[in-house]
Amino acid sequence: MTAMLKINTLVKGYGGLLATDHVSLELAPGELHAIIGPNGAGKTTLIGQLGGEVAPDSGMIEFDGHDITSLAPARRALRGLARSYQITSVFPEFSVLENVCLAMQAHCGHSFGFWKPMLTQTELVEPALRAIGQAGLSYRATTPVSELAHGDRRQLELAMVLVAKPKLLLLDEPMAGMSHQESGKVVQLLQGLKGRYTMLLVEHDMDAVFALADRISVLVYGRIIASGTPQEIRANEDVRTAYLGDEVLPI
């Protein structure tokens, strides 16, 4: 099976520090692959390189059979690579539905019926409602974003990505700042999306990671020290040593 994402010996240095130290990784279509590691391991730098915000010093990123190493973030998005939970163009005074319609409009690159009321345009509203349903927010479709709780805003950001029908989701700490109840809701949501999308998850919530991931890679000081199934990672002594005094792996 052809990999959806191939990372080949990716390097990114800052002065004498290698934040990404010859990282190689492959994701199969439909796989949910988690990247974990102690604070300062280089996870944010790696995600930045995959999303196109950070240029690697060397190495290659191949997505859906194409070399995207030098592509800008917008061109990666048009190819189907979407970085979730990094959306900045949320309009608090607009409803959930209106925000997702605007995301759909922006992705398609044209204005549809610019002078027509947006919510009368079925070519915008129908896919927006489907994405809102996938993100578990149907009951909030008409709610102004300013009234949403933190967890609901995160789900809105996911809907704004899903409306573009991406092939790969980069999920950068989706549970950050959430309560236990909100995190559990997002875990259920992502479980429902598994298999329909290829996903790369960076997350500090170990319970969520071990509940969701098909495979896990452990990043320490810019290097992947282990990759495997959750059971293999849980039993790996090098991984346990890396987490001593930082985070506790679930048993």
Helices and strands as residue ranges (DSSP letters): E 5-14, E 17-27, E 32-36, H 43-51, E 58-63, E 66-67, H 73-79, E 81-84, H 96-108, G 118-120, H 122-134, G 138-140, G 145-147, H 150-162, E 168-172, H 180-193, E 198-202, H 206-212, E 215-220, E 223-228, H 230-234, H 237-243
